[in-house]
């Protein structure tokens, strides 16, 4: 059993296609899709259709804050560009797609039961509070006894851990390097954004998770970076009916990974 952990696709078709192709090449058998399927990108309908197809085939799919916003209306606290894209996105989706996004759960457990998947955090998923550092990670880990938590929302890859004695740690993972997740600690992994990375590297992010087969085994995680056709994603943005000032800012963020 091997999981692909994919989050924050943000309607970026080119990035999602590249990640799915890499996941298949890596022998992935299961998918956990951790929300924010829409927002920022040019192809929300295509991305939602792909997520719906994967979910129909057994993938876990979780609601993100942008998914909620496109169903219920943009939130005042959102960045003005994000609100504008949410309003545009809603007009691109049909009733079935909106219904699917609206019915997504805020969290789910993965087989064999040692993993919790959630978009923002485990202590209050509906608040959309970010796991920005060790304090929030510990709070999230304390909220659930899952051996491994996987969160989206933050667009940079990160890995946190908590020992049985309460000692916490964190580090930025290296791409392509498998790391054991020993069972005597709890772990919180943030795969990073598939469709809009923000760590200065435009390559799409996701992670591979090999769950522990028993309580005596270690799980293993590998953070992946996948190059994709960023220029095509930018061209797709410029071809939409969104204001050019917005699409240029969004295209620049994709190009720079910010």
Secondary structure, DSSP 4 states (H G I P E B T S, - for coil): --EEEEB--TT-HHHHHHHHHHHHHTT--EEEE-S--SSSSS-HHHHHHHHHHHHHTT-EEB--HHHHHHHH---TTS-HHHHHHHHHHHHH--HHHHHHHHT-BSEEEETTTTEEEESS-SS-GGGT----SHHHHHHHHHT---SEEEE-SSSS-EEEEEETTS-EEEEPPPTT--EEE-TTEEEEEE--BSS---SS--SEEEEEEE--SSTTSPEEEEEEEE---HHHHHHHHHTSSS-HHHHHHHHHHHHHT-
